[in-house]
Amino acid sequence: MNILIFNWRDTRHEWAGGGEVYVSELAKRWIKMGHRVTLFCGQDVKGGLPSEEIINGIKIYRKGGRYSLYLWAFWYYFKKFRNNTDLIVDVQNGIPFLTTIYSRKPKVAVVYHVHGKQFFIELPFPLNFIGFAIERYIFPIFYYKTKIIAISKTTRDDLVKLGFKKKNIAIVYCGINGIKKSISPNKFSKPTILYLGRIKKYKRVDLLIRVMPEILKRVPNANLIIAGWGTEASSITDMTMRSITRRKVKIIGPVTESEKNYLLSKAWVFVNASVGEGWGISVIEANLHGAPAVAFDVTGLSESIKDGETGYLSQNEKEFINKICDILDNKPLRIKLSKNAKKWANSFSWEKAARESEALLVQVLRSN
């Protein structure tokens, strides 16, 4: 089967996140199953990536920016892809590629999460209203009969609220790349809070800096490490430098895979202050290294964190602070959560996710 994927970015993009990991991990396993996979995505912010490249057997085409790639996707489909594609995987990142309009090929849509109010957090007027309208009204109209892969139950439930039929939505959870041994068996000597991920407005990384003074009242030797990059990175850096706790906050920017694993294995607790996620793959990666997670009780994260077992879900800012401090302060609790977190993380498998998703693709292809 020749599979064509339309996605916003690929894993080499400067702002790549969990969604890009999801697509990449499935695609490279589809190739091992005997399929051919082509990925069309946008060019990197700095434009320094090759326009064509093969990674893990995936043929990648990059063209266009944050918004123009949707027009380039249309052009490339008719110019390069139409005659050698059996099935299209249309990844919806708030704005779909609308392949249902210009292609009659069998299709499967992938949805990480329904953005909703996030459009008004991330985008200026009138783009926020346009994005919201497309997701709320245009997407359900043109993809109503399309089979959808959702990465969590909360995403599926949000799609049903948009008007999609539950029977057309399959849940395929994220997997995890297991580790044979601990990258670093010992934690940092001082209590360390870690955020690792994209720095976007809806991720609310700024909240982590704002709550540090309160955390330090209870745990005076605590530190916060922020790893990753994104559209809000410069403002977060500026905010940190102006904060009275600047010596307790370290921003290290983008990290390599080995650096990421090292930080996750050394951290005492992993935090995520996002207003909502599709799932929370970074949480599971942290769990794999024995780092319990603290987040807010929001979509996606309410499913990836087992409250009281692998970490904590907070109802408000005060509770968020208290739960972080509880873990930093209480070694027996931290050890218990760490053991549970590792067990939870190891229950997820990319191989299982690839088999489940591939079975759906084959089903859709045969039914057309």
C-alpha positions in Angstrom: 0.0 0.0 0.0 1.3 3.5 -0.9 0.4 5.8 2.0 0.6 9.6 1.6 0.7 11.6 4.8 -0.1 15.3 5.0 1.1 16.8 8.3 2.0 20.3 9.5 5.6 19.4 10.4 8.1 16.6 10.6 10.4 15.5 13.4 13.3 17.7 12.2 11.2 20.9 12.4 12.4 23.4 15.0 9.0 23.3 16.6 8.2 19.6 16.3 6.3 18.1 19.1 4.5 15.0 20.2 2.3 15.0 17.1 5.3 14.7 14.8 6.7 11.9 16.9 3.3 10.1 16.7 3.3 10.2 12.9 6.9 9.3 12.5 6.8 6.3 14.9 3.7 4.8 13.1 5.1 5.5 9.6 8.4 3.9 10.0 6.7 0.8 11.4 4.2 0.8 8.4 7.3 0.6 6.2 8.6 -2.4 8.1 5.1 -4.0 7.5 5.8 -3.7 3.7 4.1 -0.4 2.9 5.5 2.7 1.1 5.1 6.0 3.0 5.4 9.5 1.7 5.1 12.6 4.0 4.4 16.1 2.9 4.9 18.8 5.5 6.0 22.4 5.9 9.5 23.7 5.7 11.4 24.6 8.9 11.1 28.1 10.3 14.7 29.0 9.2 14.2 27.2 5.9 17.4 25.2 6.4 16.0 21.7 5.9 16.2 19.8 2.5 13.1 20.1 0.4 13.3 16.4 -0.1 14.8 13.8 2.3 14.4 10.2 3.3 14.3 9.4 7.1 13.7 5.9 8.4 12.5 4.9 5.0 9.9 7.8 4.9 10.1 10.0 1.8 9.7 13.5 3.0 8.7 16.6 1.0 8.9 20.0 2.6 7.3 23.1 1.2 5.6 26.2 2.6 5.2 27.9 5.9 2.7 27.8 8.7 -0.2 28.5 6.5 1.0 28.3 2.9 1.8 24.6 3.2 -1.9 23.9 2.8 -1.9 25.4 -0.7 1.4 23.7 -1.5 -0.1 20.3 -0.4 -2.8 20.8 -3.0 -0.3 21.6 -5.7 2.1 18.7 -4.8 -0.8 16.2 -4.7 -1.6 16.8 -8.4 2.0 17.3 -9.4 3.7 14.4 -7.6 1.5 12.2 -5.5 -1.9 11.5 -7.2 -0.8 8.7 -9.5 1.2 6.7 -6.9 -1.0 7.0 -3.8 -3.4 4.3 -2.5 -4.5 6.0 0.7 -4.2 9.4 2.3 -3.6 10.1 6.0 -4.8 13.6 6.6 -3.5 14.9 10.0 -5.6 17.7 11.4 -3.7 20.2 13.5 -6.6 22.5 14.1 -6.8 23.2 10.3 -7.3 20.1 8.1 -5.7 19.8 4.6 -9.2 19.4 3.1 -8.1 16.5 1.0 -11.8 15.3 0.9 -12.5 18.2 -1.5 -9.8 17.5 -4.2 -9.0 13.8 -3.9 -11.2 10.7 -4.2 -8.5 8.4 -2.7 -9.5 6.5 0.5 -8.7 8.6 3.6 -8.1 8.4 7.3 -7.9 11.6 9.4 -5.7 11.8 12.5 -6.7 14.2 15.2 -4.5 14.8 18.3 -6.9 17.1 20.0 -9.7 19.6 19.4 -8.2 23.1 19.8 -11.3 25.1 20.6 -10.4 28.0 22.8 -6.7 27.5 22.1 -7.1 29.3 18.8 -7.9 32.5 20.9 -4.8 31.9 23.0 -2.4 31.3 20.2 -3.6 33.3 17.2 -4.3 37.0 16.7 -7.6 38.4 15.3 -9.0 37.5 12.8 -6.9 34.3 12.4 -8.3 33.0 15.7 -11.9 33.2 14.6 -11.0 31.7 11.2 -9.3 28.7 12.8 -12.1 28.2 15.3 -14.7 28.3 12.5 -12.8 25.9 10.3 -12.4 23.3 13.1 -15.9 23.8 14.5 -17.9 23.9 11.3 -15.8 23.2 8.1 -14.0 20.2 9.4 -17.1 18.3 10.5 -18.9 19.0 7.2 -16.1 17.8 4.9 -14.9 14.9 7.1 -18.2 13.6 8.4 -17.9 10.2 6.7 -14.1 9.9 7.1 -12.6 7.4 9.5 -10.7 9.1 12.2 -7.8 8.1 14.4 -8.0 9.9 17.8 -5.1 9.5 20.2 -7.2 9.5 23.4 -10.7 9.1 24.7 -10.9 12.8 25.5 -10.1 13.6 21.9 -12.8 11.2 20.7 -15.4 12.7 23.0 -14.5 16.2 21.9 -14.9 15.1 18.2 -18.4 13.6 19.1 -19.3 17.0 20.5 -18.4 18.5 17.1 -20.8 16.2 15.4 -18.8 13.2 14.4 -20.2 9.7 14.8 -18.5 7.7 17.6 -18.5 4.6 15.4 -16.2 6.3 12.9 -13.6 7.2 15.5 -10.9 4.7 16.5 -8.6 5.3 19.5 -4.9 4.5 18.9 -2.8 5.5 21.9 0.7 6.8 21.6 3.5 4.3 22.2 6.7 4.7 24.0 10.3 3.9 23.1 11.5 1.7 26.0 14.9 2.0 27.6 17.1 -1.0 28.4 18.6 0.7 31.5 18.4 4.0 33.3 20.2 6.8 31.6 21.2 8.1 35.0 20.4 6.0 38.1 20.8 9.0 40.4 18.6 12.1 40.5 19.9 15.6 40.6 21.3 16.4 44.1 18.8 19.3 44.5 15.0 19.0 44.1 14.5 19.6 40.4 11.3 20.4 38.5 11.4 19.8 34.8 9.3 21.1 31.9 10.3 19.6 28.5 8.3 20.4 25.4 7.2 23.1 23.1 7.0 26.6 24.4 3.6 27.9 23.3 1.0 30.2 24.9 -1.4 27.4 25.6 1.3 25.4 27.3 1.4 28.1 29.9 5.2 27.8 30.7 5.0 31.3 32.1 2.8 30.0 34.9 5.7 27.7 36.0 7.9 30.8 36.4 5.2 32.7 38.3 4.7 29.9 40.8 8.4 29.4 41.6 8.4 31.9 44.5 5.6 30.0 46.2 7.4 26.7 45.7 10.6 28.1 47.1 8.9 29.0 50.3 8.3 25.3 51.0 11.3 23.9 49.1 14.1 26.6 49.3 16.7 24.6 47.3 14.3 23.7 44.4 15.2 24.4 40.8 13.2 24.6 37.6 14.6 23.5 34.3 12.8 24.5 31.1 13.8 22.5 28.0 12.4 23.1 24.5 11.6 25.9 22.1 8.7 27.5 20.4 7.0 30.8 19.5 6.9 32.0 23.1 10.5 31.1 24.0 11.9 34.6 23.8 9.2 36.1 26.0 9.7 33.2 28.5 13.4 33.9 28.6 12.8 37.6 29.1 10.3 36.9 31.9 12.8 34.6 33.6 15.5 37.2 33.5 13.2 39.7 35.2 12.0 37.3 37.9 13.3 37.4 41.4 13.8 33.6 41.1 16.0 33.8 38.0 18.9 32.1 39.6 16.5 29.1 40.3 15.3 28.8 36.8 17.4 27.5 33.9 16.2 27.7 30.3 18.3 25.4 28.1 16.5 25.6 24.8 16.1 22.7 22.3 17.6 19.4 23.3 18.8 16.2 21.5 17.2 12.8 22.2 20.1 11.8 24.5 19.9 15.1 26.4 16.1 14.7 26.7 16.5 11.2 28.2 19.2 12.5 30.6 17.0 15.3 31.9 14.0 13.1 32.3 16.0 10.5 34.2 17.5 13.1 36.5 14.3 15.2 37.3 12.5 14.8 40.6 9.1 15.8 39.1 7.8 16.6 35.6 5.3 19.4 35.2 2.9 20.5 32.5 0.7 23.6 32.9 -1.1 23.3 29.6 -4.8 24.3 29.1 -5.3 21.0 27.2 -3.5 18.3 25.3 -4.5 15.5 22.9 -2.8 13.0 25.2 0.5 14.0 26.8 3.3 11.9 25.3 5.9 13.9 27.2 4.3 12.8 30.4 4.6 9.2 29.5 8.2 9.7 28.4 8.9 11.2 31.8 7.1 8.4 33.5 9.3 5.9 31.7 12.3 7.4 33.4 10.7 7.3 36.8 9.6 11.0 36.9 6.1 11.4 38.3 4.1 14.2 36.6 1.9 17.1 37.9 -0.5 18.9 35.6 -4.0 20.4 35.6 -7.1 18.3 35.2 -7.6 19.1 31.5 -8.3 17.1 28.4 -5.6 14.7 27.4 -3.5 15.1 30.6 -6.5 13.9 32.7 -6.0 10.6 30.8 -2.2 10.3 30.6 -1.8 10.9 34.3 -3.3 8.5 36.8 -4.2 10.8 39.6 -2.5 9.8 42.9 -0.7 6.9 41.2 1.7 8.2 38.6 1.4 11.9 39.6 -1.3 14.4 40.3 -4.0 16.4 38.5 -4.7 19.8 39.9 -7.9 21.7 40.0 -6.3 25.1 40.5 -3.0 27.0 40.8 -2.7 26.5 44.5 -3.2 22.8 44.3 -0.7 22.6 41.4 1.9 24.2 43.7 1.1 22.0 46.6 1.3 18.8 44.6 4.7 19.7 43.2 6.0 20.5 46.7 4.5 17.3 48.1 6.5 15.2 45.7 9.7 17.2 46.2 9.3 17.1 50.0 8.3 13.4 50.5 10.9 10.8 49.4 8.7 7.7 50.1 5.9 9.3 48.1 8.2 10.1 45.3 9.6 6.6 45.1 6.1 5.1 45.1 4.9 7.4 42.3 8.1 6.7 40.4 7.6 2.9 40.5 3.9 3.3 39.4 4.9 5.7 36.6 7.5 3.3 35.1 4.9 0.5 35.1 2.3 2.7 33.5 4.7 4.0 30.8 5.8 0.5 29.9 2.2 -0.5 29.2 2.3 1.5 26.0 3.8 0.2 22.7 4.5 1.8 19.3 4.3 -1.7 17.8 0.8 -2.1 19.1 -0.2 1.4 17.9 1.3 0.6 14.5 -0.7 -2.7 14.2 -3.9 -1.1 15.2 -3.6 1.9 12.9 -2.4 -0.3 10.0 -5.4 -2.5 10.4 -7.7 0.5 10.1 -5.9 1.8 7.0 -6.3 -1.6 5.3 -10.0 -1.7 6.3 -10.6 1.7 4.8 -8.7 0.8 1.6 -10.6 -2.4 1.1 -14.0 -0.8 1.7 -13.4 1.8 -1.1 
